[in-house]
């Protein structure tokens, strides 16, 4: 089955997030598979909508 996030690896990943409640957008170099971050504005649980393995970022 599919997970809650695009990235399903075991290591951390770079991710982009957007809060569905208040619209705040941010990126994080510390996202993980199927793990949310709290929005700093409204404390809503937000899952990344886009993720890239940090290993791939270092190889470019």
Order of alpha helices (4+ residues) and beta strands (2+ residues): beta-beta-beta-beta-beta-alpha
